[in-house]
Amino acid sequence: MAGVRKRTGYSKIDKEDPEEVIHRRAQFLVYKVMQQAEYRRRPSNLKIRIRKLKVKFGMRLKKLRKSMLLSISAARVVVYKQVFRQLKTCKSLFGRGEEPLPALNLCSLAL
């Protein structure tokens, strides 16, 4: 039983012709390139539309942000003007208050 071997369907191949090897390799490379070309199809119309919508939304958000910043800064300027106007009216109504105290001469006190 030790001498009985299971025969396989494979047989030893003689050395192949180098031209056949090159030809087979070239066919394989052509096949791979054709497969890659199938995967590189044009983007679908839906993808293009989605991309355009993203750009459009982005631009609208950018405009909205700019307009908000401008309106906030304009409102801030208006508030500042109103506050200073109120301060001016208060100063004119109540006067400038008492005259400030004369500055003390510290040198004369030190003597």
C-alpha positions in Angstrom: 0.0 0.0 0.0 2.9 2.3 0.6 3.8 2.0 -3.1 0.3 3.0 -4.3 0.0 6.7 -5.0 -3.0 8.7 -5.7 -2.7 10.1 -9.3 -3.6 13.7 -9.9 -4.8 15.2 -13.2 -1.7 17.4 -13.4 1.2 16.6 -15.6 4.6 18.2 -15.8 4.7 21.0 -18.3 7.8 21.4 -20.4 9.3 24.8 -20.5 7.1 27.3 -22.2 8.1 29.3 -25.2 9.2 32.8 -24.0 7.0 34.5 -26.7 4.0 32.7 -25.4 4.7 33.9 -21.8 5.0 37.5 -23.1 1.8 37.1 -25.1 -0.1 35.7 -22.2 1.2 38.4 -19.8 0.2 41.1 -22.4 -3.3 39.6 -22.6 -3.7 39.6 -18.9 -2.6 43.3 -18.7 -5.1 44.2 -21.4 -7.8 42.4 -19.5 -7.0 44.2 -16.3 -7.0 47.6 -18.1 -10.4 46.8 -19.6 -11.8 45.9 -16.1 -10.5 49.2 -14.7 -12.0 51.1 -17.6 -15.4 49.6 -16.8 -15.2 50.9 -13.2 -14.2 54.4 -14.3 -17.5 55.3 -15.9 -18.7 58.9 -16.1 -20.3 60.1 -12.9 -24.0 59.7 -13.0 -26.2 62.8 -13.5 -27.5 62.4 -10.0 -24.0 62.7 -8.5 -23.4 65.8 -10.6 -26.7 67.4 -9.5 -25.9 66.6 -5.8 -22.4 68.2 -6.2 -24.0 71.3 -7.8 -26.6 71.5 -5.0 -23.8 71.3 -2.4 -22.0 74.2 -4.0 -25.2 76.2 -4.2 -26.0 75.6 -0.6 -22.5 76.5 0.4 -22.6 79.8 -1.4 -26.0 80.6 0.1 -24.7 79.9 3.6 -21.7 82.0 3.0 -23.9 84.9 1.8 -26.2 84.5 4.8 -23.2 84.5 7.2 -21.8 87.7 5.6 -25.1 89.4 5.7 -25.6 88.4 9.4 -22.2 89.7 10.3 -22.9 93.0 8.5 -26.3 93.4 10.2 -24.8 92.6 13.6 -22.0 95.1 13.2 -24.5 97.7 11.8 -26.8 97.1 14.8 -23.8 97.4 17.1 -22.9 100.8 15.6 -26.5 102.0 16.0 -26.5 101.0 19.7 -23.2 102.7 20.3 -24.5 105.9 18.7 -27.7 105.8 20.8 -25.7 105.3 24.0 -23.4 108.2 23.3 -26.3 110.4 22.4 -28.0 109.6 25.7 -24.7 110.3 27.6 -24.4 113.7 25.8 -28.0 114.6 26.8 -27.4 113.5 30.4 -24.3 115.6 30.6 -26.0 118.6 29.1 -29.0 118.2 31.5 -27.0 117.6 34.7 -24.1 119.7 33.7 -20.6 118.5 34.2 -21.1 118.3 37.9 -19.0 120.1 40.4 -15.6 121.4 39.4 -12.9 118.8 40.1 -11.0 119.3 43.2 -7.7 121.2 42.8 -4.8 118.9 42.7 -2.9 118.8 46.0 0.6 119.7 45.9 2.3 116.9 47.7 5.6 118.7 47.8 4.3 121.4 50.0 2.8 118.8 52.4 6.1 117.0 52.8 7.8 120.1 54.3 
